[in-house]
Amino acid sequence: MACRRELQFPWGKEGNPKKDYEGGFGVSHIIAKHGEPVANKVIEVIANGKIIKEYGPEAGKRVNIGHDGHTAVLSLHKKGNRETWLLTGWKDY
């Protein structure tokens, strides 16, 4: 059976702004913590960037991609035959 791969952009939730958006995830978390322009830039980073770091165990691998002063991180989550890549990103300072 072939392994299914997908990149998800869940809306998620912002998280707690009083605790640096702790508990948040997804696109709404990126927008709340880093701003809408950074969230939009993440797509460009994935399309045009270069891998700057790969780390983590096989079932939880992470890949940092850098481009134009921004970083996107793809995190692999495996469950059975299904692989899901989750995304976060930020502007480098």
C-alpha positions as CSV (number, residue, x, y, z in Angstrom):
1,M,0.0,0.0,0.0
2,A,1.4,3.4,-1.0
3,C,1.9,6.0,1.7
4,R,-0.4,9.0,1.5
5,R,1.3,12.4,1.9
6,E,-0.4,15.7,2.3
7,L,0.4,19.2,3.5
8,Q,-2.3,20.6,5.8
9,F,-3.1,24.3,6.5
10,P,-5.6,23.9,9.4
11,W,-7.1,27.2,10.7
12,G,-6.6,26.0,14.3
13,K,-6.7,28.5,17.1
14,E,-4.7,31.6,18.2
15,G,-3.7,30.4,21.6
16,N,-3.4,32.6,24.8
17,P,-2.1,36.1,23.9
18,K,-1.1,36.6,27.6
19,K,1.2,33.6,27.4
20,D,2.9,34.2,24.0
21,Y,0.0,32.4,22.2
22,E,0.6,29.2,24.1
23,G,-1.7,26.4,23.2
24,G,-2.3,27.8,19.7
25,F,-1.8,26.0,16.4
26,G,-2.5,26.4,12.7
27,V,-2.8,29.4,10.4
28,S,-4.7,31.5,13.0
29,H,-1.8,30.9,15.5
30,I,0.8,32.1,12.9
31,I,-1.3,35.2,12.1
32,A,-1.9,36.0,15.8
33,K,1.8,35.6,16.8
34,H,3.6,36.7,13.7
35,G,1.1,38.7,11.6
36,E,-0.8,38.0,8.3
37,P,2.1,39.1,6.0
38,V,4.3,36.4,7.6
39,A,1.6,33.7,7.2
40,N,1.3,34.7,3.5
41,K,5.1,34.6,3.1
42,V,5.3,31.0,4.3
43,I,3.9,29.7,1.0
44,E,6.7,31.6,-0.9
45,V,9.3,30.2,1.5
46,I,8.2,26.6,0.8
47,A,8.1,27.1,-2.9
48,N,11.4,29.0,-3.3
49,G,13.4,28.2,-0.2
50,K,16.2,25.9,0.6
51,I,16.3,23.3,3.3
52,I,18.5,24.6,6.1
53,K,18.1,21.9,8.7
54,E,16.5,18.4,9.1
55,Y,16.1,16.9,12.5
56,G,14.1,14.7,14.7
57,P,13.3,10.9,14.7
58,E,11.9,9.3,11.5
59,A,8.3,9.3,12.8
60,G,8.6,13.0,13.9
61,K,11.0,14.5,11.4
62,R,11.2,18.3,11.0
63,V,12.5,20.3,8.1
64,N,13.4,24.0,8.3
65,I,13.2,25.8,5.0
66,G,14.7,29.3,4.7
67,H,14.0,32.1,2.1
68,D,14.2,35.9,2.0
69,G,14.6,36.3,5.8
70,H,11.8,33.9,6.8
71,T,11.7,30.3,8.0
72,A,9.0,27.7,7.4
73,V,9.0,24.4,9.4
74,L,7.4,21.3,8.2
75,S,6.8,18.7,10.9
76,L,6.0,15.1,9.9
77,H,3.4,13.1,11.9
78,K,3.0,9.4,11.0
79,K,-0.1,7.4,12.0
80,G,-0.3,4.0,10.4
81,N,0.2,4.3,6.7
82,R,-0.7,8.0,6.7
83,E,1.9,10.8,6.8
84,T,0.8,14.3,7.6
85,W,3.1,17.4,7.4
86,L,2.1,20.3,9.6
87,L,3.4,23.8,9.0
88,T,4.6,26.8,11.0
89,G,6.7,29.8,10.2
90,W,8.1,33.1,11.2
91,K,10.2,36.1,10.1
92,D,13.8,35.8,11.1
93,Y,15.1,38.7,13.2
